[in-house]
Amino acid sequence: MKNTNAALTEAIYYILLALQEPMHGYGIMQKTSAMSKGRLVLSAGTLYGAISNLLEKGWITPCGETSETEGRRKMYKITDNGQEVLMAEFQRLEELVENGRLNIKK
């Protein structure tokens, strides 16, 4: 994994989180919206731009897992490298929350 200190965008974080199981683009859009309680609504253009970026970085990969109900939709899954990036971001976010808990005066 390339070591990067750059924070993930919220959209990229949620896409990687959604891809803990193989999923097609529309499924990703639905899952990210559900996980964020409707706060993050990805347009098709934003999603497919992000997918292209994630494929280029090697954080996700196409997979052949489809069913009759999904027809010819492209399915994607997170790679080991993508999982490492997601976990690093998760730990960064946990640290932010913990520091907030310890330092914000109520």
C-alpha angles and dihedrals in degrees: 000000000000109000109239129167093195115120117237119245114250091249093052091046093052093044091054090045091051091051094066079110126033111272143166124238098265090048089052090052091051095044095048090050092049094047092050092044090242095308093112113050112173119209117218091251093052092046097049092044088053092046090052090051093047092049090050091051091048093239093123134022135197114256133195098229105125136143133207090261091056095049113184098343115138113248124208135195134189117256126223088257090051090050090053091051091048093049092048090052091046090054091047090052092047089054091051092051093046092050089049091052091050098044111030111099113223 
